[in-house]
């Protein structure tokens, strides 16, 4: 269980770093809040679909919703 928490924390940190480079409302950058991650899944592509790290960012969101602690 500790490993999952550690991996989740690292992925949240990576996601937060990626979001700093993208057009995302400040209130939605708190990726410890699952409702924000769900919002990102629905809306991230609107202004960021051409960002070079979009796919990586989207995959992190998917992992956090599915596997995250």
C-alpha positions as CSV (number, residue, x, y, z in Angstrom):
1,X,0.0,0.0,0.0
2,X,2.9,2.4,0.8
3,X,4.3,1.8,-2.7
4,X,1.0,2.9,-4.3
5,X,0.8,6.0,-2.1
6,X,4.4,6.9,-3.1
7,X,3.8,6.3,-6.8
8,X,0.6,8.3,-6.6
9,X,2.4,11.2,-5.0
10,X,5.1,11.1,-7.6
11,X,2.6,11.0,-10.5
12,X,0.6,13.9,-8.9
13,X,3.8,15.9,-8.7
14,X,4.6,15.2,-12.3
15,X,1.1,16.1,-13.4
16,X,1.2,19.4,-11.5
17,X,4.5,20.3,-13.2
18,X,3.1,19.5,-16.6
19,X,0.0,21.6,-15.9
20,X,2.1,24.6,-15.1
21,X,3.1,24.7,-18.8
22,X,-0.5,24.4,-20.0
23,X,-3.6,26.6,-20.1
24,X,-5.6,25.3,-17.1
25,X,-7.5,27.4,-14.5
26,X,-5.5,27.8,-11.3
27,X,-8.3,26.2,-9.2
28,X,-8.1,23.0,-11.3
29,X,-4.3,22.5,-10.8
30,X,-4.8,20.9,-7.4
31,X,-4.4,17.3,-8.6
32,X,-4.9,15.8,-5.2
33,X,-8.6,16.5,-5.6
34,X,-10.1,13.8,-7.7
35,X,-12.9,16.1,-9.0
36,X,-10.2,18.3,-10.5
37,X,-8.6,15.3,-12.2
38,X,-12.0,14.3,-13.6
39,X,-12.4,17.9,-14.8
40,X,-9.0,17.7,-16.5
41,X,-10.0,14.5,-18.3
42,X,-13.0,16.2,-19.8
43,X,-11.5,19.6,-20.5
44,X,-7.7,19.4,-20.9
45,X,-7.8,19.0,-24.7
46,X,-9.9,22.2,-25.2
47,X,-6.9,24.5,-25.1
48,X,-4.0,22.1,-24.9
49,X,-4.6,19.4,-27.5
50,X,-1.6,20.6,-29.5
51,X,0.8,20.8,-26.5
52,X,3.7,18.4,-27.0
53,X,3.1,16.8,-23.6
54,X,-0.7,16.5,-23.9
55,X,-0.7,12.7,-24.3
56,X,1.6,12.2,-21.3
57,X,-0.5,14.6,-19.2
58,X,-3.8,12.9,-20.2
59,X,-2.3,9.5,-19.4
60,X,-1.3,10.6,-15.9
61,X,-4.9,11.8,-15.4
62,X,-6.2,8.4,-16.5
63,X,-3.8,6.6,-14.2
64,X,-4.7,8.8,-11.2
65,X,-8.4,8.2,-11.6
66,X,-8.0,4.4,-12.2
67,X,-5.1,3.4,-9.9
68,X,-4.4,6.4,-7.6
69,X,-4.6,6.1,-3.9
